[in-house]
Amino acid sequence: MFTIGRRASVQFVGERGFPFRLVAVDQRPTSHGWVWLTGYELNRRGEAVAKREIFVQLSGLQYGRAGVPANRSSRFPVRQ
């Protein structure tokens, strides 16, 4: 499980960040350091709510353990 946020791409700033379960990495060439990912956006309970393809910076991906909240106010925090 990854937390997708501002570090991955400017399109996911603030409230637009979300937990993401990775399914596949597209092997097509892209800009250096960027990649297309296919997976599922997760809700606060870790359930898949939408299948998505996202274009992100590899260096901006934040790995997180599914189902382990950082605190009660935000189960999937996005570091900024």
Residue pairs with C-beta under 8 A, 6 or more apart in sequence:
1 19
1 20
1 21
1 22
1 42
1 46
1 63
1 64
1 65
1 66
2 19
2 20
2 22
2 61
2 62
2 63
2 64
3 17
3 18
3 19
3 20
3 62
3 64
3 76
3 77
3 78
3 79
4 12
4 17
4 18
4 19
4 20
4 54
4 56
4 61
4 62
4 78
5 12
5 13
5 17
5 60
5 62
5 78
5 79
5 80
6 12
6 13
6 14
6 17
6 60
6 78
6 80
7 57
7 59
7 60
7 61
7 62
7 79
8 54
8 56
8 57
8 60
8 61
8 62
9 54
9 55
9 56
9 57
9 60
12 18
12 78
14 78
17 76
17 78
18 41
18 42
18 76
19 41
19 42
19 46
19 64
19 66
19 76
20 37
20 39
20 40
20 41
20 42
20 52
20 54
21 39
21 40
21 42
21 48
21 66
22 37
22 38
22 39
23 38
23 39
23 40
24 37
24 38
24 39
25 35
25 36
25 37
25 38
26 35
26 36
26 37
26 38
26 53
28 36
30 36
30 55
33 57
33 58
33 59
34 55
34 56
34 57
34 58
35 55
35 56
35 58
36 53
36 54
36 55
37 53
37 54
37 55
37 56
38 51
38 52
38 53
39 51
39 52
39 54
40 48
40 49
40 50
40 51
40 52
41 48
41 49
41 50
41 51
41 52
42 48
42 49
42 66
42 76
43 49
44 75
44 76
46 66
46 67
62 78
62 79
64 76
69 75
69 76
70 76
70 77
71 77
